[in-house]
Amino acid sequence: MDMHIRSKGFSVNEAVMDAVRRRLDFSLGRFDQDIRRVDVRLSDTPNLTGSDDKSCQLEVYLSGGGSLWIREDGHLFTPIIQRAARRLSRALARVQGRKSIHAPRA
């Protein structure tokens, strides 16, 4: 699975990149043949109260064309990455289910 990880507002170290790759490989591995590329965008921006708001945006480009996009916000990266990966996995399962319904029968 071709994966691109980018960050805004902080620098991503190897430990974070490995954790993101492992989580997405686990969540999206069964859809590997349907996925052309995954873009991961992590951002950390201060809000008005002084705390940091973190977000994880996942965009999957499908091998048959089209893309899916998920965004999660929160205060810690680990749970928002997990939620985003889980939501993306469910969305891909729905898309795969629709493709099998509309596939021509032999």
C-alpha positions in Angstrom: 0.0 0.0 0.0 1.5 3.3 -1.1 1.2 5.7 1.9 2.2 9.4 2.2 2.3 10.9 5.7 2.5 14.7 6.1 2.3 17.0 9.1 1.4 20.6 9.7 2.4 22.4 12.9 4.9 19.8 14.1 7.5 17.4 12.7 6.6 13.7 12.4 9.2 11.4 13.9 9.8 7.8 12.8 7.9 6.4 15.8 4.7 8.2 14.8 5.1 7.3 11.2 5.6 3.6 12.1 2.5 3.7 14.4 0.4 5.3 11.6 1.6 2.7 9.1 0.9 -0.2 11.4 -2.6 1.0 12.3 -3.6 1.6 8.7 -2.1 -1.7 7.5 -4.1 -3.4 10.2 -7.4 -1.6 9.4 -7.1 -1.4 5.6 -5.0 -4.5 4.8 -8.0 -6.5 3.5 -8.7 -3.7 0.9 -5.1 -3.6 -0.4 -6.1 -4.6 -3.9 -8.7 -1.8 -4.0 -6.4 1.0 -2.8 -4.0 2.8 -5.0 -2.7 5.3 -2.5 -3.3 6.6 1.1 -2.6 10.2 2.0 -2.3 10.9 5.8 -2.4 14.5 7.0 -1.7 15.2 10.7 -2.0 18.7 12.0 -1.5 20.3 15.4 -2.9 23.8 15.8 -3.3 25.9 18.9 -6.9 27.1 19.6 -8.1 30.1 21.5 -8.0 28.5 24.9 -4.3 27.7 24.5 -4.6 24.0 24.1 -3.7 22.2 20.9 -6.3 20.7 18.6 -5.1 17.8 16.6 -6.6 16.4 13.5 -6.0 13.4 11.2 -7.3 13.4 7.7 -7.1 10.2 5.6 -7.7 10.2 1.9 -7.8 6.9 0.0 -7.5 6.8 -3.8 -9.2 3.7 -5.1 -7.7 1.6 -7.9 -11.0 1.7 -9.8 -11.1 5.5 -9.7 -12.5 7.8 -7.1 -11.5 8.5 -3.5 -12.7 8.5 0.1 -12.0 11.1 2.7 -12.2 10.9 6.5 -11.3 13.5 9.1 -11.1 13.1 12.9 -10.3 15.8 15.5 -9.3 15.5 19.1 -6.7 16.2 21.7 -4.4 13.1 21.3 -3.1 11.6 18.0 -3.4 8.0 18.9 -7.2 7.9 19.4 -8.0 10.1 16.5 -5.8 8.0 14.2 -7.6 4.8 15.4 -11.1 6.3 14.9 -10.2 7.6 11.5 -8.8 4.3 10.4 -11.9 2.4 11.8 -14.3 4.8 10.0 -12.3 4.5 6.7 -12.3 0.7 7.0 -16.1 0.7 7.3 -16.5 3.2 4.4 -14.4 0.9 2.2 -16.4 -2.1 3.2 -19.6 -0.2 2.1 -18.0 0.7 -1.2 -16.9 -2.9 -1.7 -20.4 -4.1 -0.9 -21.9 -1.8 -3.4 -19.5 -2.9 -6.1 -20.4 -6.6 -5.5 -24.1 -5.7 -5.7 -23.7 -4.0 -9.1 -21.2 -6.5 -10.6 -22.5 -8.3 -13.7 -23.5 -11.9 -13.1 -22.1 -14.7 -15.2 
